[in-house]
Amino acid sequence: GCEELIKHSETELEAKVVLKIGPVKARFSGNVQLDTAGAPDAFSLTGQGNGGAAGHAKGGADVTLSADGETTILRYEAKVDIGGKLAQLGGRLIQSTAKKLAEKFFKSFADMVNQDVSA
């Protein structure tokens, strides 16, 4: 999970994340960029990080928001490229882990948004 998130500007963040993928546990340090050019209907997140001996990762997500009556539907498409020891684990394991992480992130995001709306 995310150990630390530092906001450098409205569009730049620094993150420290610990991931366990199969038998490999890695601590990544990296940067995340937010592109709000499509706001308020869409935005993109891109990032890259280094996990030392475990390898490196680069990826992102394109997010769209659309109205559905009184609710908002959030859709996303995420992608990730990895290298090093992590890349040797196999595509299926990496894909399933990436999917779980994306689902967890966007569920937390939705929970935060819903808290702000009900406050």
C-alpha positions as CSV (number, residue, x, y, z in Angstrom):
1,G,0.0,0.0,0.0
2,C,0.9,3.7,-0.1
3,E,3.2,4.6,2.8
4,E,3.7,8.3,1.9
5,L,2.2,10.8,-0.6
6,I,3.7,14.2,-0.9
7,K,2.0,16.9,-3.0
8,H,4.5,19.1,-4.8
9,S,1.9,21.0,-6.9
10,E,-1.6,20.6,-8.1
11,T,-0.4,18.2,-10.7
12,E,2.7,16.6,-9.2
13,L,3.0,14.0,-6.4
14,E,5.7,11.9,-4.9
15,A,4.8,8.5,-3.6
16,K,6.4,5.7,-1.6
17,V,4.5,2.4,-2.1
18,V,5.1,-1.1,-0.8
19,L,3.8,-3.9,-3.1
20,K,3.8,-7.7,-2.7
21,I,3.4,-9.5,-6.0
22,G,3.7,-13.2,-5.6
23,P,6.9,-13.9,-3.7
24,V,8.4,-10.5,-4.4
25,K,7.9,-7.6,-2.0
26,A,9.2,-4.2,-3.2
27,R,9.3,-0.7,-1.9
28,F,8.9,1.8,-4.7
29,S,9.7,5.5,-4.7
30,G,8.4,7.5,-7.6
31,N,6.5,10.4,-9.1
32,V,2.8,10.7,-10.2
33,Q,1.6,13.3,-12.6
34,L,-2.0,14.4,-12.9
35,D,-3.2,15.7,-16.3
36,T,-6.5,17.6,-16.0
37,A,-6.7,18.8,-19.6
38,G,-10.1,17.0,-20.0
39,A,-11.5,18.2,-16.7
40,P,-14.1,18.1,-15.3
41,D,-15.1,15.1,-17.5
42,A,-11.8,13.3,-17.6
43,F,-8.3,13.2,-16.3
44,S,-5.2,11.0,-16.5
45,L,-2.7,9.8,-14.0
46,T,0.8,8.7,-15.0
47,G,3.7,7.6,-12.8
48,Q,6.9,5.8,-12.6
49,G,8.9,4.3,-9.8
50,N,12.0,2.4,-8.9
51,G,11.9,-0.6,-6.6
52,G,15.6,-1.2,-6.3
53,A,16.6,-4.8,-6.9
54,A,12.9,-5.8,-7.5
55,G,12.7,-3.7,-10.6
56,H,10.9,-0.7,-11.9
57,A,7.4,0.2,-13.0
58,K,5.8,2.8,-15.2
59,G,2.1,3.2,-15.8
60,G,-1.0,5.2,-15.7
61,A,-4.8,5.4,-15.8
62,D,-7.2,7.3,-18.0
63,V,-10.3,8.2,-16.0
64,T,-13.7,9.5,-17.3
65,L,-16.7,10.8,-15.3
66,S,-20.2,10.8,-16.7
67,A,-23.5,11.8,-15.2
68,D,-26.2,9.2,-14.7
69,G,-29.2,10.9,-13.1
70,E,-28.2,11.9,-9.6
71,T,-25.0,9.8,-9.6
72,T,-21.7,10.0,-11.3
73,I,-20.1,7.0,-13.1
74,L,-16.4,6.7,-13.0
75,R,-14.7,4.5,-15.6
76,Y,-11.0,3.9,-15.9
77,E,-8.5,2.1,-18.1
78,A,-5.1,1.4,-16.5
79,K,-1.9,0.1,-17.9
80,V,1.5,-0.8,-16.4
81,D,4.9,-1.8,-17.7
82,I,7.5,-3.4,-15.4
83,G,11.1,-4.5,-15.5
84,G,13.5,-6.4,-13.3
85,K,12.6,-9.3,-11.0
86,L,9.0,-8.3,-11.1
87,A,8.8,-8.8,-14.9
88,Q,9.9,-12.4,-14.4
89,L,6.8,-13.3,-12.4
90,G,4.6,-13.6,-15.4
91,G,1.9,-11.5,-17.1
92,R,-1.1,-13.1,-15.4
93,L,0.1,-12.5,-11.9
94,I,1.1,-8.9,-12.7
95,Q,-2.2,-8.2,-14.4
96,S,-4.3,-9.6,-11.6
97,T,-2.3,-7.6,-9.0
98,A,-2.6,-4.4,-11.1
99,K,-6.3,-4.9,-11.4
100,K,-6.7,-5.4,-7.6
101,L,-4.7,-2.3,-6.9
102,A,-6.7,-0.2,-9.3
103,E,-10.0,-1.4,-7.9
104,K,-8.7,-0.7,-4.3
105,F,-7.6,2.8,-5.4
106,F,-10.8,3.8,-7.1
107,K,-13.0,2.3,-4.3
108,S,-11.0,4.5,-1.8
109,F,-11.4,7.4,-4.2
110,A,-15.2,6.9,-4.4
111,D,-15.4,6.6,-0.6
112,M,-13.6,9.9,-0.2
113,V,-15.8,11.7,-2.7
114,N,-18.9,10.3,-1.1
115,Q,-17.8,11.5,2.3
116,D,-17.2,15.0,0.9
117,V,-20.7,15.1,-0.7
118,S,-22.5,14.0,2.4
119,A,-20.6,16.4,4.7
